[in-house]
Amino acid sequence: MKRIYLDYAATSPTKKSVLEAMIPYFTQDFGNPSSIYESARKSKIAVDEARKKVAKSIGADTGEIYFTSGGTESDNWAIKGIAEAYQQKGKHIITSQIEHHAVLNTCEYLEKKGYKVTYLPVDSYGQVNLDELKNAIQSDTILISIMTANNEIGTLQKVNEIGQIARENNVFFHTDAVQAIGQIPIDVKKMSIDLLTLSGHKIYGPKGMGILFIRKGIRLGSLIHGGAQEKRRRAGTENVPGIVGIGEATALSSLNLEKEAKRLTGLRDKLIKGVLDSIPYTKLNGHPIERLPNNANFSFQFIEGESLLIMLDMKGFSASSGSACTSGSLDPSHVLLGIGLPHEMAHGSLRVTLGEQSTEEDIEHLLEVLPDIVSRLREMSPLYEDFMKQK
Ligand SMILES: *Cc1c(COP(=O)(O)O)cnc(C)c1O
């Protein structure tokens, strides 16, 4: 049976060209970039080149790009780093209720350390209200951290406007752009972004590699202390192959962006229409238009997302549920609850995220099997039985 991978928001395969670019830095050019002989110089040049590529892709200067161990570290560093460096100015941070846990749990940690955090609610599409954002800003607010695009429902935030508001109020703006990069154009200058998080493995690069863009002139406390790497801000011998990989992946992600985004949007909309037309009592989660080209997220009334995933898996599909059931917790997704779904609907969710291997046939095949699976699960559902009796 052919497996169909529909979980690109969880991770993506490393591109062959990316892997090939990385390999020499494991073997022949393995030198430590801080050393002074030839192979070390080659490593150093490779790191510099990767930094240039990343900078160019997001409209930053080369000196504003820092390599980390992933999106999680970058989120942690941005938020804890600003909190530490600017605590004299204030201890208030604004974020949203539907951020990735790398942001939410970092904010909760800071609350325990005496910081105050406002978790802005979102509307039923998952967008932050700009007036509510403005009203939340206080004289002691030091940071706004709001993601560019949500990893579960794909909703895009009005990042341009948020950047503007932050700048007008003299507050730093951090955005987690892990899901957005490669799907929508990112320009840190145009978008008034002060700090931006990227991750390698969501864009066909290596796992365990991230980037933090730090606008020039911003002070930031360090998480990792040691050697003088990354301009003394993030210690540890550089992961040269990883850096080469994430540099290559980032450059490639902006190369074909428009064409690929158009192709994926076509597939996405075919899927959305097909599902909503063929399966009753179903809702599309997230914004109908202002969403990532590759993301579709549905709630099917009366069923459990977990059972749906298992049955899809048996048919060869790798997809994901918005609910955290899969990770061993029975709590429904904070994002789906955040957009106002009742618990049952939040439990019955399915996230399909497309990528470079996704084809028209994949969508057609999914549309062939999904209505049947949902019907079968509903036939076993006491909720559905009650509902039909009442009808
Ligand atoms: C995957 C993801 C992260 C975490 O990135 P890692 O590189 O896996 O640590 C952070 N934010 C968002 C929105 C993500 O999707």
The ligand as an SDF file (V2000), in Angstrom:
LIG
                    3D

 15 15  0  0  0  0  0  0  0  0999 V2000
    7.1780   22.9450   15.2000 C   0  0  0  0  0  0  0  0  0  0  0  0
    6.9090   24.2860   15.7840 C   0  0  0  0  0  0  0  0  0  0  0  0
    7.7490   24.8310   16.7630 C   0  0  0  0  0  0  0  0  0  0  0  0
    8.8850   24.0550   17.3740 C   0  0  0  0  0  0  0  0  0  0  0  0
    9.9580   23.9090   16.4880 O   0  0  0  0  0  0  0  0  0  0  0  0
   11.0620   22.7470   16.7700 P   0  0  0  0  0  0  0  0  0  0  0  0
   12.1180   23.0190   15.7770 O   0  0  0  0  0  0  0  0  0  0  0  0
   10.3420   21.4500   16.5410 O   0  0  0  0  0  0  0  0  0  0  0  0
   11.5130   22.9190   18.1770 O   0  0  0  0  0  0  0  0  0  0  0  0
    7.4740   26.0860   17.2270 C   0  0  0  0  0  0  0  0  0  0  0  0
    6.4470   26.7980   16.7470 N   0  0  0  0  0  0  0  0  0  0  0  0
    5.6160   26.3230   15.7970 C   0  0  0  0  0  0  0  0  0  0  0  0
    4.5080   27.1690   15.3000 C   0  0  0  0  0  0  0  0  0  0  0  0
    5.8180   25.0460   15.2930 C   0  0  0  0  0  0  0  0  0  0  0  0
    4.9820   24.5680   14.3760 O   0  0  0  0  0  0  0  0  0  0  0  0
  1  2  1  0
  2  3  1  0
  2 14  2  0
  3  4  1  0
  3 10  2  0
  4  5  1  0
  5  6  1  0
  6  7  2  0
  6  8  1  0
  6  9  1  0
 10 11  1  0
 11 12  2  0
 12 13  1  0
 12 14  1  0
 14 15  1  0
M  END
$$$$
